[in-house]
Structure formats: structure tokens, C-alpha cells
Amino acid sequence: QVQLVESGGGLVQAGGSLRLSCAASGRTFSSYAMGWFRQVPGKEREFVAAITWNGGRTYYADSVKGRFTISRDNAKNTVYLQMNSLKPEDTAVYYCAAGRSLEIESYQYGYWGQGTQVTVSS
């Protein structure tokens, strides 16, 4: 069982940066792959980035590649999403998720946080 809590969202101007954090409870955090997804009202949840259990491999959606970086600190039970060069179209609720392997489909992840709002103004 893993419980996830996101933080770090907020309002930022286009071109700015934010770092999201996702703190996990439970001793098995280091055994899970972690993903970040985002969702805007009326649209399906969209894959953003994912990282393997040991941080050895990462994967990004084309829309964020080169601007966002996912990382994790297993000693702190935390996964991060560094977001640079933010655009208004990055505005969404961002969710972290834990799963058994690095996947891009949301249904592959069994545990989800409550989400944190990111708003990018133009």
C-alpha cells in the first residue's frame, strides 16, 4: 500500500518554473515505478513523465520533453517533477501515481495522489 501526496503547484507566468513534489508513505516506495499525469476539465488524464523504481530510466511525453525533468529520492520517499519554460497549455491538475513498471497508460498505475493545480498565465 502506498499513499501519495502532491505539493508545489501554484500560479506562474509563462516561461517560469515550478517543482512539484510527491511524498509517499509506506516502506515499499522504492519498489514502485512512478509517473506524473495531468488533467484539465473535460479531457482525459494525460501522461507527462515516468521513472523506474531506481531512477535508471525515464520517459516523457513529447509535449514536455526538454522542459520537464522527473527524478526521485528513495531515501526521502519522494518523486519530483521539475517544470521549466512553462506554457499556458501546461495548465492542469497534476497527479503522481505509483505502479509496478514504467508505463504511459494511467490504468497501469494502482495508486494516485489527490492532485495539485498548476496554472500558467500568458
Phi, psi and chi 1 to 4 in degrees:
 res  aa     phi    psi   chi1   chi2   chi3   chi4
   1 GLN       -  133.1 -168.5   85.8    6.2      -
   2 VAL  -131.0  131.9  177.6      -      -      -
   3 GLN  -111.9  135.1  -65.2  176.2  -27.2      -
   4 LEU  -122.3  137.0  -54.9  171.5      -      -
   5 VAL  -133.0  117.1  179.1      -      -      -
   6 GLU   -88.2  153.8  -58.3   95.9  -24.9      -
   7 SER  -154.8  168.0   61.9      -      -      -
   8 GLY   103.1   -4.2      -      -      -      -
   9 GLY   -70.3  170.5      -      -      -      -
  10 GLY   164.3 -165.1      -      -      -      -
  11 LEU  -104.6  130.2  173.4   64.3      -      -
  12 VAL  -143.3  151.4   63.4      -      -      -
  13 GLN   -79.0  154.8  -71.6 -172.0  -27.1      -
  14 ALA   -55.0  137.0      -      -      -      -
  15 GLY    92.8  -12.1      -      -      -      -
  16 GLY   -84.0 -173.6      -      -      -      -
  17 SER  -132.9  152.3  -61.8      -      -      -
  18 LEU  -143.5  152.4  -78.7  174.9      -      -
  19 ARG  -122.7  118.0 -172.4  175.5   82.2  154.9
  20 LEU   -89.8  145.2  -55.6 -176.8      -      -
  21 SER  -122.6  149.7  -61.1      -      -      -
  22 CYS  -134.3  109.1  173.9      -      -      -
  23 ALA   -93.6  132.8      -      -      -      -
  24 ALA  -113.6  143.0      -      -      -      -
  25 SER  -104.1  154.9   63.1      -      -      -
  26 GLY   109.5  144.9      -      -      -      -
  27 ARG   -79.4   -8.2  -65.3  177.1  -66.1  175.0
  28 THR  -100.6   12.7   59.7      -      -      -
  29 PHE   -52.8  -43.4  169.8   77.1      -      -
  30 SER   -67.7  -10.1   60.2      -      -      -
  31 SER   -91.8   -5.1   66.8      -      -      -
  32 TYR  -102.4  141.5  -73.3   93.9      -      -
  33 ALA   -74.1  150.0      -      -      -      -
  34 MET  -124.9  144.2  -61.9  -62.8  -64.0      -
  35 GLY  -132.8  156.6      -      -      -      -
  36 TRP  -116.8  134.6  -75.4   97.0      -      -
  37 PHE  -129.2  165.2  -69.1   77.0      -      -
  38 ARG  -142.7  156.6   63.6 -171.9 -177.7 -172.9
  39 GLN  -148.5  137.0 -170.4  170.1   23.6      -
  40 VAL  -113.4  154.2  -62.4      -      -      -
  41 PRO   -56.2  133.8  -26.6   35.5      -      -
  42 GLY    85.6   -1.6      -      -      -      -
  43 LYS  -123.3  160.3  -68.6 -169.2  175.7 -178.0
  44 GLU   -73.1  156.2  -68.4 -172.2   -2.9      -
  45 ARG   -64.9  135.3 -163.2  162.3  -67.5 -171.5
  46 GLU  -115.0  134.6  175.0 -169.7   23.8      -
  47 PHE   -67.5  139.2  169.8   77.8      -      -
  48 VAL  -116.3  -55.8  174.9      -      -      -
  49 ALA  -160.9  158.3      -      -      -      -
  50 ALA  -149.4  158.9      -      -      -      -
  51 ILE  -144.5  142.6 -171.1  167.6      -      -
  52 THR   -73.0  171.7   50.8      -      -      -
  53 TRP   -58.7  -33.3   68.4  -87.1      -      -
  54 ASN  -104.9    6.6   62.3   -7.8      -      -
  55 GLY    77.9    7.1      -      -      -      -
  56 GLY   -74.7  -19.8      -      -      -      -
  57 ARG  -142.0  140.4 -168.8  161.1   67.5   96.6
  58 THR  -129.8  160.6   58.2      -      -      -
  59 TYR  -148.1  141.3 -170.0   77.1      -      -
  60 TYR  -129.9  149.5  -62.2   91.3      -      -
  61 ALA   -67.4  147.7      -      -      -      -
  62 ASP   -58.3  -32.2  -72.6  -17.1      -      -
  63 SER   -68.5  -17.5   58.9      -      -      -
  64 VAL  -119.8   -5.4  -53.8      -      -      -
  65 LYS   -59.6  132.1 -159.1  173.2  -64.8 -177.7
  66 GLY    88.7  -12.9      -      -      -      -
  67 ARG  -114.5  -34.2  -60.0 -171.9  -62.3  122.7
  68 PHE  -108.8  148.9  -70.0   11.6      -      -
  69 THR  -134.8  125.9  -57.5      -      -      -
  70 ILE   -98.7  140.8 -172.7  171.2      -      -
  71 SER  -150.8  169.1   61.7      -      -      -
  72 ARG  -146.9  154.6   67.4 -171.1  -63.4  161.5
  73 ASP  -128.7   99.7 -174.8  -21.0      -      -
  74 ASN   -68.2  -25.4  -74.3  -16.1      -      -
  75 ALA   -67.8  -26.5      -      -      -      -
  76 LYS  -105.5    4.1  -64.9 -177.7  177.9  180.0
  77 ASN    52.7   44.0  -81.9   13.3      -      -
  78 THR  -136.9  140.3  -57.0      -      -      -
  79 VAL  -118.2  146.1   62.6      -      -      -
  80 TYR  -122.7  156.2  -55.8   97.8      -      -
  81 LEU  -134.4  105.4 -174.7   67.8      -      -
  82 GLN   -85.8  122.4  177.5   66.9   44.0      -
  83 MET  -117.8  115.4  -53.5 -174.4  -65.5      -
  84 ASN  -115.4  164.4  -61.5  -30.8      -      -
  85 SER    48.6   49.2  -57.6      -      -      -
  86 LEU   -65.9  146.5  -78.1  160.8      -      -
  87 LYS  -121.4  156.4  -55.6  174.9 -179.1  178.9
  88 PRO   -55.4  -32.8  -29.7   37.3      -      -
  89 GLU   -72.6   -5.5   50.1  -96.0   43.5      -
  90 ASP   -82.1   -7.1  -65.8  -41.9      -      -
  91 THR   -60.7  125.3  -64.9      -      -      -
  92 ALA  -178.6  171.3      -      -      -      -
  93 VAL   -88.0  127.8  176.8      -      -      -
  94 TYR  -103.4  132.5  -77.6   71.7      -      -
  95 TYR  -120.9  140.7  -61.2   87.9      -      -
  96 CYS  -101.9  155.4   68.6      -      -      -
  97 ALA  -147.6  150.7      -      -      -      -
  98 ALA  -117.0  137.0      -      -      -      -
  99 GLY  -147.4  176.4      -      -      -      -
 100 ARG   -79.6  -21.6  -72.2  -59.7 -179.5 -174.1
 101 SER  -153.6  165.8   60.1      -      -      -
 102 LEU   -70.6  113.3 -168.2  156.1      -      -
 103 GLU  -136.5  160.2  -54.3  -73.9   -8.2      -
 104 ILE  -106.8  -10.2   65.0  171.3      -      -
 105 GLU   -88.9  131.6  -61.8   91.7   -6.4      -
 106 SER   -62.5  -31.0   59.8      -      -      -
 107 TYR   -69.3  -13.4   70.7   86.0      -      -
 108 GLN   -78.2   -9.4  -61.5  -81.1    8.9      -
 109 TYR  -103.8  130.0  -69.2   82.3      -      -
 110 GLY   -94.5  -17.1      -      -      -      -
 111 TYR  -129.5  137.8  -57.6   98.4      -      -
 112 TRP  -135.5  147.4  -68.1   84.5      -      -
 113 GLY   -85.0 -177.9      -      -      -      -
 114 GLN   -87.3  -13.2   82.7  -69.4  -13.8      -
 115 GLY    96.8  154.4      -      -      -      -
 116 THR  -138.4  135.4 -175.0      -      -      -
 117 GLN   -81.1  132.2  176.1   70.0   46.7      -
 118 VAL  -119.6  124.4  171.3      -      -      -
 119 THR  -124.4  124.1  -57.0      -      -      -
 120 VAL  -113.1  117.4 -175.7      -      -      -
 121 SER   -91.9  149.1   63.1      -      -      -
 122 SER   -90.5      -   56.8      -      -      -
